[in-house]
Amino acid sequence: MQREEKEIVKSELLVVTGLSGAGKSVVIQSLEDIGYFCVDNLPPILLPKFVELMGQGNPSLQKVAIAIDLRGKELFKSLIKEMDQIKSNSDVIVDLMFLEASNEKLISRYKETRRAHPLNEKGQRSLIESIEEERELLAEIQSLANYTIDTSQMTLKELRKRMGDYFNQSNFQTFNINVISFGFKHGIQIDADLVFDVRFLPNPHYVDELRPLTGEDEAVYKYVMKWKETNVFYEKLMDLLKFMVPGYKKEGKSQLVIAIGCTGGQHRSVALAKRIGAELRESFDYNVYVQHRDAHVESGVKPKNEKN
């Protein structure tokens, strides 16, 4: 009688890092709620020892999330080295999440909490100088992340929901696509993998009855889509995306951020992002999110973010 081989389930380690004030504590709490064993501010030098414990078959250490940030000062510098060592010497699946936010949002959050930035505990520099220095120190780590999440426009509830969508048992290791509309005059989408500029298309801003509306409104959507150049661009872009997206997944990316920009982020980019997101959902069995970053800035009406 042939013995059945028991399937080996690999342990999963998610390292959570990023800018101070970008939401690491909320992420760790959310992951704990969906079954992760979570550790906050573990020195990177202890990561290999912790992975050894994970390899001993303890069921409670099957899925682990560890938050590591610059509070560890000099110890933080060894993070990349320690992660490379784990990937080379163990069967544990290792992913890296980086949390990002705009300078303006980080400053606002620090003022609300009245906490000192970890790089400015003695109060000898401005908050913006501390944030900019932290960006420089974390640039290499950010470039290696499997997941990069910009929390600038997210509420705590939205961030918790995103963690559930990404990492609960049924969705873990699926591929996530974020389609984000934005306005160039408000700054480029900083976590974008692909950026497409649609400022060459006819602008509804110059139509009086359309100016106060957004691309979420049917009248604006129809105006943007009625032009030949819009549809030629859209068809070429979708052909490109349908070719590229499977390649990103094949290469091991867990998330793809597609940013569509117009001047103010209210009309053209919103309409195109909405249409692109809808077709990507029909074309792929992935989680597809549509977010309109700046549509509310001038219209005064914040549109709802969409999920598949």
N, C-alpha and C positions, 0 to 999 in steps of 0.2 A: 504493500500500500504506500503510495507516494505521499510524503508529508507536505502539507501546505506551508508555504513560506509566509511568515507574518510581515506585512508591509511596515517598513520603517518610516515613522513620521519624524521629520526633522524639526528641531526646535527653531524658533524664530526670535531674533533679537532686533529690536527697533531702537536705534539711538536717536534721541530727539535733542536738537540743539538749535541755535539761532540767536537773533538779536534779543537783548534783554528788554522785556516789556512787550514782546511779540506774541506771547500766549503759551509759553511752555508749560506753565502750571496747569492751565485749563486743559491742554492736550493730555498731560499725564493723568489728570483726574478722569478725563473722558475714557482713556484707554483702560484705566483700572475698572471703570464701570462695565466695560464689555469683556472683562475676563483676563486682562493682562496683569502680570506681576510687575509692579512699577517701582522704580528706585529714582529718587531725585538727587542730582548733583553728586554722582559717583565719580571719583577721580579716575581719569582714563587709564592710569597705570594698573588699576584693579580690574579692568575689563576682562583680561585673560583668565584671572582666577574665578570671576563670576561665570564665565563661559564654561569652565571646568565643572562647576556645580550644575549648570544646565545639562551637561553631557552625562550626568549620573542617573538620568531617567526620572527625576522628580516631576510628577505631573503638573505641579503648581508652577514649574519653571519652563513649561512648554512654549509659552508666549510671554516674552519679557520686553518691557520698554524702559529705557534708562535715559533720563535727562542729564545732559552734561553742558555746562556753560562756563563763561569766563570768571565765575566766582572762584573757580579753582586756580585762577591766575596762571602761574608757570606750568602747573600740572596739565593744563588744557592743551599745551603745545604737542603733547605726545598722542593726541587722539587719533590722527591719521595713521601713525605708526602702529598703534595697538589694534586698530580695526583691520589693517592689512594683515597683521599677524594672525588674527582670528580667522579671517577668510582663508588664509593659506593652510592653517593647521587644525581646522575643525570642520565639522559637517553642519554647523549652525548657519542658518540663513540670516545674513546681516543686511539690514537696510538702514539708511540714514535720512532723517527728515530735518529740513531746515525751515525755520519760521522767520518770516520777513515782515516788515511793515515800513511805511513811509516815515521820514523824520518828523513830519508834522503830527502824525498819529502817536508816535512814541513819546514825543514831548508832551502831548496832551495827556497821555496815560500816566506819565511820571508826575505831572502836576496834580492829577486827581488823587494819586496814592501818596504823594509827598515822600516817596522813597528816593534814596540816593542811588545814582547809577553805580554799578560795581567798579567802573573805572574812575569814579570821582568820589570815593568815600570821604576824602579829606576836604572836598569842596573847593579845590584849587583851580578848577577849570569850569567852563560852561557846559551845560547839558548837551548842546549840539556838538561840541568838540568831542565829548565822550562817546556819543553815538557814532560819529564819523570815524573815530579811531577803532571802535568795535567793528564797524563794517570792514575796515581794512584788515583787521586781525582775523576775521572770519571768512574772508573772500575765498580762500582755497577750500575750506570746508564746504562752503556753499556750492562751489563748482562740482563737488563730488556727490551731492545729495541725490537720492532716488526720488524724494518728494520735496518740492519747494512750495510752501504755502504762504501767500501774502494775506495777512490778517487785517490789513488797513481798513477795509470796508466791512469786516465781519463783526457781528455781535457775538457775545459769548455763546448764545444759543446756537447760532449758525456754525461756529467753530466746533462745538460739541457734536452737532449733527454731521458735519463733514468727517469727523473722526469715526463715527459710527458707520457712515457710508463706505469709508475706505477700508476699515479694519475689522469689522465684525466677521464672524466665522464664515458667513456665506459670501462675502464680498472680497475677503483677503486675497491679495495677489491678482485681482482683476486689474485691468488697465483703465486709468481715469483720464478723461479729456476735459479740460476747462477751456471754454471759449469765452473770452472777455472782451467787451467793447470798452473803449476809453477815448479820451480827448487828448490830443498832443499838447494842447495849451495847458493842461493840468499835469503834464509829465507822462513819460512813457510807462507802460506796465513793466515793473522792474523784474518780475519773475518769469517773463514770457520766454518760451522756447522759439516761437515763430511770431513775427510781427508783420502785419500787412497794412499798408497805408491806403485808405480809400478816399483821401481828400481830393482826388481827381474827378470824382463823381459829382453830378449836379447836386447842389446843396439846398435842402428844404428850408434852411434858415432864412433864405431870401424870399420865401413865400409867406406873406403876413399871417394867414390863417394856420399855417403849419409851424410857425416859429415857436409857440409856447408848448407844442406837443413833443413827443419822443418817438423813436422808431418802434416802440411797442404799440403805438396807436395805428390803426388800420390805414388812416389817410396818409400818414407819413410813410408807412411801409410800402403802400402802393405807389407813391410818388418815387421813392428810391428805386423800386424794382421795374418801373415802366421804361427805363432808358436802355437802349441797346448796349451801351458800354457797361452798364451794371451787369447785365446778363452774360455778356462775353467774359467779363472778369470773373463772375461767379462760377461759370462752367469751367474755366481754366483753373481756378483756385481749387475747386472740388476735385478735379482730376488729379491735381498735384497732391492734395491731402490724402486722397484714397490710395495713392501710391506710397506716400511717406509714412502714414500712421502705422501700418503693420510692421514696417521696418524699425520704427522706434520701439515697438513692443518686443520685437524679436531680439533687439540689442539689449534688452533688460530694463528699459525705463518703465517706471510704474505710473508715471504721470506725464501728460503733454499739455502745455499751456499755449493756446493759440490766441493772440491778441489782435483785435481789429480796431484800427484807430482812424478817427476823423478829427476835425478841428476841435470841436467842443465835446465830443463823445455823447451827443444827444440824439442825433438823427440817423445819419448814414451808417455809422459803425454799429449802432444798436440793431437796425433793421438787418444788416448783413450777418451779425453774430447770431441773431435769432434764427435766420434761415439756415446758416451753416450748422448750428447745433442740431436743428431738426433733421437735416439730411444725414449727419454723422450718426445720429441715433438709429436711423433706418438702415444705415449701411454696415454698422458694426455692433457687436454684442458687448459694448463697453459701457462704463458709467460715463455719461456725458452731462456736464454742467454748463449752463449759460449764465454769465454774470454781467450786468451793465454797470460798470464802475462809476461813470460820471454822468449818467443820464439825468440824475436828479439835481445836479449842481445848479443848472440854470433854469430847468423847468419847474423846480420846486416839488416835483412828484417823483418819489423813488419807486422805480418799477420793481416787480418781484423777480428774484433770481429763479431760474428754471433748473429742474433736474429731470433726468430721464424717468 
